[in-house]
């Protein structure tokens, strides 16, 4: 079957499309969750960025943890008041945790809050977490927000394991599909060159978008998502037909 160039081209095209679609979906839904989270309890913002970390995905069965690191770079002990809100099944409902924490001079304190799929909004798709620390001179107020997408995973995988496995499958599928498709077109025509450049550009954009998702650069992830979507729409028809 693979000896036929036309079959190789078709298999390569669909393999590339499957990998691209998986990558687009993966960082697309995560970016969407973060955008929606930015609207959650939006009046609770700070003058600086709080160090809040959350998983990008959780499974329907697991417990995720939102973690905040509070720093005290001064030479005096400080008490910091922190308030954390977690969605409670609806965007208008939330769980609240408020506490006063003592942080010694020059030290840091890590706090964590558990959450699960039962807290998700929009039909169980996303969990929103927002934390806010009240300012106390010379330390400014700080805030941050997380959007966590809920996925149904096979074999009891955690959301993070599902994310890394999906990233690997996406990259391997795109690379393998591009290789098969290109080697099924040995003739170096302008059309083949243009399509190959477009596929490389799409694959590179999706790869960058996945990396931005992992490190939490959501603004640039959104830009990458827009560019990748436009490239995918422009390339889909000629790749399948070619």
C-alpha positions in Angstrom: 0.0 0.0 0.0 2.8 2.4 0.9 4.6 1.6 -2.3 2.0 3.6 -4.2 3.0 7.3 -4.1 -0.6 8.4 -4.2 -1.4 6.2 -1.2 1.7 7.5 0.7 0.6 11.1 -0.1 -2.9 10.5 1.2 -1.8 8.7 4.3 0.8 11.3 5.0 -1.7 14.1 4.5 -4.2 12.6 6.9 -1.6 11.8 9.4 -0.4 15.4 9.3 -3.9 16.7 9.6 -4.7 14.4 12.6 -1.5 15.6 14.4 -2.3 19.3 13.6 -5.9 18.9 14.7 -4.8 17.4 18.0 -2.3 20.1 18.7 -4.7 22.8 17.7 -7.4 21.4 20.0 -5.0 20.9 22.9 -3.6 24.4 23.1 -6.8 25.9 21.8 -9.1 24.6 24.6 -6.4 25.4 27.2 -6.1 29.0 25.9 -9.9 29.3 25.8 -10.1 28.1 29.5 -7.5 30.7 30.5 -9.4 33.5 28.6 -12.7 32.5 30.3 -11.0 32.4 33.7 -9.7 36.0 33.2 -13.4 37.1 33.3 -14.1 35.1 36.5 -14.4 37.4 39.6 -12.6 40.0 37.5 -12.8 42.8 40.1 -10.4 40.9 42.4 -7.1 42.0 40.7 -3.8 43.2 42.1 -1.1 45.7 41.2 1.4 42.9 40.4 1.4 39.3 39.2 1.0 36.6 41.8 2.9 33.4 41.5 -0.1 31.0 40.9 0.4 27.6 39.3 -2.3 25.2 38.2 -2.4 22.1 35.9 -3.5 22.9 32.4 -5.8 19.8 32.4 -7.3 17.5 34.9 -9.2 14.3 34.4 -12.8 13.9 35.6 -11.6 11.6 38.5 -8.5 13.4 39.8 -7.9 16.1 42.3 -5.9 19.0 41.0 -4.0 21.6 43.1 -3.7 25.3 42.7 -0.5 26.6 44.3 0.6 30.1 45.3 4.1 31.1 46.3 4.2 34.1 48.6 7.6 35.9 48.8 8.9 38.2 51.4 12.1 39.8 50.1 12.2 42.4 52.9 14.2 42.3 56.1 11.1 42.3 58.3 8.5 39.6 58.9 5.2 40.3 57.2 1.6 39.0 57.5 -0.1 38.6 54.1 -3.8 38.3 53.7 -4.7 36.1 50.8 -8.1 35.3 49.4 -8.7 32.5 46.9 -11.9 31.8 44.9 -12.6 28.6 43.1 -15.6 28.1 40.8 -18.4 26.0 42.2 -20.1 24.6 39.2 -21.4 27.9 38.0 -19.6 31.1 37.0 -21.7 33.0 39.6 -20.9 30.6 42.4 -17.6 30.1 44.1 -15.8 28.5 47.0 -13.8 31.1 49.1 -10.7 30.6 51.2 -9.4 33.6 53.1 -6.4 33.4 55.5 -3.7 35.5 57.1 -0.2 34.0 56.7 3.0 35.0 58.5 6.0 35.1 56.2 9.5 35.5 57.8 11.9 38.0 56.4 13.6 36.8 53.3 11.5 33.6 53.1 8.8 32.2 50.9 5.6 30.3 51.7 3.8 27.8 49.4 0.0 27.5 49.8 -2.2 25.0 47.9 -5.9 24.5 47.3 -7.5 21.2 46.0 -10.2 21.2 43.4 -11.9 18.6 41.1 -14.1 18.3 38.1 -17.2 18.9 40.3 -16.1 22.6 40.5 -16.1 22.9 36.7 -18.5 25.3 34.9 -20.0 25.3 31.4 -21.2 21.8 31.6 -18.2 20.5 33.5 -15.6 21.8 31.0 -13.5 24.3 33.0 -12.5 25.1 36.6 -11.6 28.7 37.4 -9.2 29.7 40.3 -8.4 33.3 41.3 -6.1 34.4 44.1 -5.5 37.8 45.5 -3.1 39.1 48.1 -3.7 42.4 49.9 -0.9 44.8 49.6 1.1 45.8 52.7 3.9 48.4 52.4 6.4 47.9 50.9 4.8 44.8 49.3 2.1 45.6 46.6 -1.1 43.8 46.2 -1.0 40.8 43.7 -3.4 38.7 41.8 -3.5 35.9 39.3 -6.0 33.5 37.7 -6.0 30.0 36.3 -8.3 28.2 33.9 -8.1 24.4 34.0 -9.8 22.3 31.3 -11.4 19.0 32.3 -10.9 16.0 30.0 -12.1 12.4 30.0 -8.9 10.4 29.9 -8.4 6.7 29.1 -6.6 4.2 31.4 -6.9 6.4 34.4 -4.4 9.0 33.1 -4.0 12.2 34.9 -4.7 15.4 33.1 -1.0 16.3 33.0 0.0 12.8 31.6 -2.8 13.2 29.0 -1.4 16.6 28.0 2.2 15.3 27.5 1.0 12.2 25.7 -1.2 14.3 23.4 1.7 16.7 22.7 4.0 13.8 21.8 1.3 12.3 19.5 0.7 15.6 17.8 4.3 16.3 17.1 5.1 12.7 15.9 2.0 12.6 13.7 2.8 16.0 12.1 6.5 15.1 11.5 5.7 11.6 10.1 2.8 12.8 8.0 4.9 15.6 6.5 7.8 13.1 5.7 5.4 10.7 4.0 3.7 13.4 2.0 6.9 15.0 0.9 8.5 11.7 -0.2 5.4 10.8 -2.2 6.1 14.0 -4.3 9.6 13.6 -5.6 9.0 16.2 -8.3 10.0 19.6 -7.0 7.3 21.7 -8.5 6.2 25.2 -7.2 3.0 23.7 -5.9 4.7 21.0 -3.9 7.2 23.6 -2.5 4.5 26.0 -1.5 2.4 23.3 0.2 5.5 21.9 2.0 6.3 25.4 3.3 2.8 25.9 4.4 2.8 22.5 6.3 6.1 23.4 7.9 4.8 26.8 8.9 1.6 25.2 10.4 3.5 22.5 12.2 6.0 25.1 13.6 3.2 27.4 14.7 1.3 24.6 16.5 4.6 23.5 18.2 5.2 27.1 19.4 1.6 27.3 20.6 2.0 24.1 22.6 5.2 25.4 24.2 3.5 28.7 25.1 0.6 26.7 26.7 3.0 24.7 28.8 4.8 27.8 30.1 1.6 29.8 30.5 2.3 32.7 28.1 -1.4 33.0 27.2 -1.4 36.2 25.2 1.1 34.8 22.7 -0.6 31.4 22.8 -3.8 33.2 21.6 -1.9 34.8 18.8 -0.4 31.5 17.8 -3.8 29.9 17.9 -5.2 32.5 15.5 -2.3 32.1 13.1 -2.4 28.3 13.2 -6.2 28.3 12.5 -5.8 30.6 9.5 -2.9 28.4 8.1 -4.9 25.3 8.7 -7.9 26.6 6.8 -5.7 27.7 3.9 -3.9 24.4 3.7 -6.6 21.8 4.3 -8.1 21.6 0.8 -4.9 21.5 -1.3 -3.2 19.0 1.1 -6.1 16.5 0.9 -6.5 16.9 -2.9 -2.8 16.7 -3.5 
